[in-house]
Amino acid sequence: MTKILEIQSYRKPYTVRFESNALSALADELKPGDVLLVDHNVHELYREALGPVLANHRVIQIEAAEERKSYDGVRPILLELIENGFKKNHRLVAIGGGITQDVTAFMASILYRGVEWIFLPTNLLSQCDSCIGSKTSINFDNYKNQIGGFYPPRLILSDPAFLETLEDQEIRSGLGEMAHYYLVEGDEAFSRYEANVEEALKRGPALHNLIHESLAIKKRMIELDEFDEGPRNVFNFGHSFGHAIEGYTHYGIPHGLAVSFGMDIANAQSARLGLIPESLRQRVRDTLQKVWCKVDFPEIDLETYINILRKDKKNMDDAVRVILTRGLGDMFVDKIEVDEEFVETLKSCFEAYRSGK
């Protein structure tokens, strides 16, 4: 039986359908004029299975690289759509991960002042997190997700079968991203993540259950604050520090893994400020370490890293605006001074990641 999750949105409700054969379901949904934007790697891996779905529709393959998420990256796609007769009543269909989603959502939001789009997420990050929430983002220069808006798809078709071909690092990245929902939800939820994360790394039912619960947690918050104007800000826990790691490494550390390090940094700063006991920081680190344990963390120049951190789009003045925590389920926005103690805590974290401790 197909599971369904319906999300209320400012435009209209949209649906996540958890399918055992999403490609067949997508084939039933397609209409004349729809254009499919397909991650090149997904196209190659699933060429035979995709064949019947793609046969009667225009297909544009997308290289899933961060460089594609830019004005220069989307311009040729927009030009191809317009020159080949794409109309206001036609739809864009994204098949791929987060980059394919971001590119498609951004273009759908601006093309003819908005066209419908459908999403079939094929990696863990997009299945457990980004597929809902309405956000569209492209990068600007080296700064991640600086330009965009809110524009949800009409339908999301999620199929765990696509996870079977992912590399181990992609599974770890997805689980790293997923962790922040369980930390924000509270002790009971995080205890379930804590108990299941090792089994989820093997894929299978434990992972599928975490995906569904992760989206259910996110659904409740985005229906309360779709535009990130207040309560939903807590879902940025770990992201400011994590985005700066991504920027510093030029995305050499994948998003979800960077966020997992970012959550540990946020916990370390919270512990330094006396907001949480060191024992809680260590408990969460022990769990996150199961996710990031295979990352070869680079040596980081603190001054350069802090300069990148200061460019985060959530900052509103000279102080760094981050999400800190008073405990599981008690995250809050705070402005934190970049003083000597702040820098020393960062340094200690980075040294621990490099040594594997």
N, C-alpha and C positions, 0 to 999 in steps of 0.2 A: 504494500500500500504506500502510495506517495505521501511523504510528509510535506506539509505546507506551512510556511511562516509568512503572515501578511503584515506589512509595515505601513503605518499611516504616514503620509507625506503631505507637504504643503501643496503639491501639484495634484496628486490623487494617490490612493493606495497602490502599492506594488507588492509583488509576491516572490518569495523564494520557494521553488519546488525542488525537493530533494528526490532526484530521479535515479533509477538503476540503469536507464539507457537514455541519457540526456540528448544524444544526437538524434535518436528517433523522435523524441518529444520536440526537439527544435525543428526537425523536418516538417512536422505537423503544424508548427506555428508560422512558418515562413510564408510570405506573400510576394507576388510579383513586384519587382522594383527594389526589394530589400537588398542591401549590400553587406557582405560579410567581411569583417576585418579580422584576419586570422594570424596569430603568432606564427612566425615562420617555422619555429621548432616544432610546434604542435602540428602544423600542416605536414611536416615531414614524418613525424612519429605516427600520425594517425591518418596518413594519406588514404589508405584503403577504406577505413571506416567513415572518413569525411566525404569520400567521393560522391555518394548519393545525395548528401546534404548540399554540397557545393555545386552540383552539376548544372542547375538551372538558374544560378545567381552570379552576379559579379562578385569576384573575390579580390581583396587587396591584402597581400601578405605584409606583416609588420615585423621588423626586427625589434625584439624585446630588449632594447638598450635604453639607458636613461637619456641618451642624446635624442632619442625619438620624442621624448616628452618636452618639446620646446616649440616655439613659433616656427623655427626653421624645419623642425621635424614634421609638424602637422600640415605645413603649407602645401607640399606636393600632393598630399592625400586630399585635402579640400579641393585643390584644383582639379584633380582627377574626377572627384565626385561631381562637381559642377559641370565640367566639360562633357561628361558622359550622361547627363540628363537626370541626375538625382533630383527628386522632387520633394516638396514639403511633406507629402503624405507617405513617402517611402521611409524605411527604417534602417538604422545601422545596427549590425549584430556583431558583438565582440566575442571572439573565441580565443581565450588565452588567459594570461595572468594580469597582475596589477598594471603593468605598463600599457598593455593592450586596452585594458579597462579605462585608464586615465586618458589615453589618447582619444578613444571613442567617445567617452562621456563629455570631454571638453569640446570636441567637434560637434557632437549632437546638441550641446547647449548653445552654441553660437551660430550654427548653420541655419540660415533662414529664420533666425531668432528662436530656434528650437525645434528639433525633430525627435521622434521616439527612438529609443534604442533598447536592445535586449542583450543580456550578458550570459555567457556560458563560461564560468570560471574554471580554469584547468590546473591551478596550483593551490597549495594550501593557504598561502597568505590571502588570496582573493576569495577562497571558499569560506574561511573562518572569520574574515574581518572586512575587507574593503568592498565586498559585493553589495553590502547595504550601508546606508548612511548618507547617500546623495552627493558626497564630495567629488568634485572634479578638480584635478590639479595638474599643472605642468611646471617644469623647472625653469628657472631663469639664471643663466650662466651656471655657476657652481652651487646655487642656492636652491634647495629642494622644495618643491610644491609651493612656490611663491605666488603663482597666478592660477586662478580658478574660481569656482563657485559651488553651487549646490544644484544638482540636476540628476535625479534618480532614474534608473532604468524602469521600463514597464514590467519586465519579467526577468528573473534570474533562474537558470536551470543548473542545479548543482549535482554533480555525479562523482562519488568517491573513486570510481574506477580510474579516473585520470590521475589520481595520486600515485598509482602503482608504478608509473614510469618516471616519477620525480627522483632526482638525486637526493641522497641523505641530507645534504646541506639545506635543500629547500624545505624538507620536512622539519628540520631543526629551526629554520627561520620562521616558518609558520607557527610552530609551537612557542617560539620566543615572543612573537607578536601576541599570540593568544593569551599568554600569561597575564598581560596587563588587565584584561577583562576580569579574570578571576581574582586578582589582587584588589581591584576596585570594588568588586562585588562583596568581598568580605571573607572572613575566616572559613566558614563552612564551604564556600565555593572553592577557595584556594586549596583547602584540604583535599577536595576531589581532584583538582589538577595535580597536586603534589603526589597523590596516590596512583595516578594513572599516566603520568608523563613518560615513564620508562616504557610501559606497555604501548603507549601511543607512538613512540619512536619506531616500533615494529610495524606500524600501520594497522589496519583492521578495525574491529568494532570500537575499541577504546578511543582511537583517534576520531572516528565518525561521531561518537557521542560528544566528545569535547567540541567538535566543530559546531554541532547543533546547539549545544548549550552556550557556546561563545556568542553565536549570533542572537540567541534569545536574550542574553544579558545586554548586548548592544542595542537590540530592538527597543527594549524598555527605556533606555536613556535617549535614543535619538527621537523617539516619539514625544519625549518630554522637552527636548532642546535640540531640534533638528539643525539649527544654524550655529551651534557652538557659541551661544551668547552667554552661557552660564554653567549650569550643572554638567553639561557634556564635556566641559573643559578637563574634567578629571581623567578622561580617556586619553589625554596627552601625557599621562604618567610615563616617564622614561623617554618620551619622544624628543624633547629638546636636546637632551644629552645624546640620545641615539642618532638623531639627524646630524649632529655635529661630527659624530664618529663616521657616519656615512660620507659626509662632505670631505672630511680630512682624508679618508682613504679612497676618495673618488669612487665610492660604492663598492670597494673591494670587500667590505664586510656587508653582507646582505641585510636588508632592512630589519627583519624580525630579530636577527641576531644582534644588530646594533642596538635595537630597542631593549633587548634583554640586558645588555651591558648598561644601557641608560637607566633602566629601572634600578639596577644595583647601585649606580652612582647616586640616584635620587634617594635611595634608602640610606646610603652612606652619609650624604649631606644631612638627611633628617636625623640620623643617629648622632652626628656631630653636634647638631643644634639641640639635642636632648628631647626630640619629639618622639622617638621610638627607642626601645632598648636595643643594645647591640645583639642580644640573643635573637630578636625578630629579624634584624638585618641578616644575621648569619643563616637563619632558617630559610629565608627566601633565597639567599645566595646559593645555598646548598642545592636547592631545586633548580634554579636557573643554570647552575653550573653543569647540570646534566644535559642541558640543551646546548650550551656554548662550548663544551669541553673540547671540541675538535677544531676550534678557531685558532689560527696562528695570529695572535694579536700583535700589531706592529708597535714599534717605538713611536711615541707621539710627542711632538713639541708642544708644550703646554700653552705657550703664547699664541701660536697659530690656532690651536684648538679653541681657545677662549675667544679669539677674534671671530671664528666661525660661529661659536655659540651665541655671541652677541648679535649676529645677523638673523637669528631665528625670528620668524614672522610673528611670534606671539609676544615678543618684547615690545614694550610701549615707551620706555625711556632708557636711561643709561644702565639701570640695574638689569640683571638677568631674571626673566620671569619664567618660573618652572613650576611643576607640580611636585609638592613634597607630601609627606604622609605622617599622620599621627598614629597609624596602625592599619591593619587590614580593613579595607572598606571605609577608610577615613582619609581620603586624599583631598588636597586643597591647593589652590593657586597661591603662590607667594613670590615676592620679589626678593632675591637673595644677592647680597653684596659679594662681589668678586674680590675678597680680601685674602690675606695670607693663609688663613685656615681653610678657606674654600679651595685654594690652589693646592695646598698640601693634601687635602682629602682626595682631590682628583689624581694627584701624583701617586698616592698610595693605591688607589683603585687600578690605575693603569699598570703599575708595577706588579700587582697581584694577577692581573689578566695575562701579562707576559710570562709570568713564572708558572702559571697554571694553578695557582693557589686560590 
